[in-house]
Amino acid sequence: MDLETVRINYILGLGRSGTTLLLSELGKSKEVVANPESLFLLEFLYLFKSNDLLNHAQIDFFIETIFKLKTGRFVSLKLWKIDKQKLIKEAKSKANIKFIDLIKLVNLNAEVGLKTNNPKVILDKNPPYTMHFEQLLKLDEKSKFIGIYRSYLDNIISRNKYRLDAVNHPYFHALVWCQYNEFLIRKATEYPDLLKLIRYEDLVQNPIENLKGARDFLGISHELKENDSILPIFNLLNELSTSEEKAQFEEMHGKVFKAIDTESIGKKNTFFLDKQLNGIHYICTPISMKLGYPPVSFEKPTAMQRFAISIFKIILNFIELKHRVYFKSNHIIRKSFKYSVKPWLIFTNKS
């Protein structure tokens, strides 16, 4: 296969905003390889340039490293069902291989990749990619991105329920929502030809039109695979080891197993206190209005509440700084993160 003809496109957006649903739907396109999410790309994204040629020792280190990573809940490269030895052999079949081509080979050697005839687009999705948009763009300036966003209260309720942030507090979830979506707004303005934004509520209310628009923007086929069972979401569910894991996965991502509907819009099953809800509205309304959502009435929080919000903001900025320092450091320096400033998104090296 000519790897030069295969493009990598990305889905961006804060977790619990519909990124998995969008990956599942766009992954149904006939020429698209859409594997379960994995953060292995971030492990080397800042350490190599796109056209850097990797020798055999670097290939061995790269592949051994990414197979040892556990990058989050339901996120592990073992779920891709890759024949590691076959991958190594193929990567070493040339004297050297470009970094970007090695990324492509990993995706194409997964079960989904091997079952996709004539693959032309790799669709890669993971929420943390959002904050690394510009570095991903350096990897391939021809890449395109779909960003998806969701109303803040629905998102925060869901993130709080599943404890998806470093600090499980409504103010912290609200600040993360603002951080991600303000970044998406800014980058969509700077790169309108490369980044298209979709509102979750619009996607579930009018899926045919919005999916068509996304496929057209990404340049992927409207012809769909004949067998949905090779989609990553089904493989992932089948690979989970315990009934508890499967139950939690189906609860978190159940919408991808049925026709798209509007059931999850306007959730109100929250146990937040009234003052916490008021603080969430105070934090999120300015960005929410920029995204086209209607304004919400709220009272100005007390001085003590505003002080608490400012503390959570400092914590978020510190965590994001650790996160970036980690990925920009080499693997020798990264070992110290295990004992001191381990990043927000935990990479557990099992060696």
Secondary structure, 3 states (H helix, E strand, C coil): CCHHHCEEEEEECCCCCCHHHHHHHHCCECCEECCCCCCHHHHHHCCCCCCCEECHHHHHHHHHHHCCEEEECCEEHHHHCCCHHHHHHHHCCCCCEEHHHHHHHHHHCCHHHHCCCCCCEEEEECHHHHHHHHHHHHHCCCCCEEEEECCHHHHHHHHHHCCCCCCCCHHHHHHHHHHHHHHHHHHHHHCCCCEEEEEHHHHHHCHHHHHHHHHHHHCCCCCECCCHHHCHHHHHHHHCCCHHHHHHHHHHHHHHHCCCCCCCCCCCCCCCCHHHHHHHHHHHHHHHHHCCCCCCCCCCCCHHHHHHHHHHHHHHHHHHHHHHHHHHCCHHHHHHHHCCCCCCCCCEECC
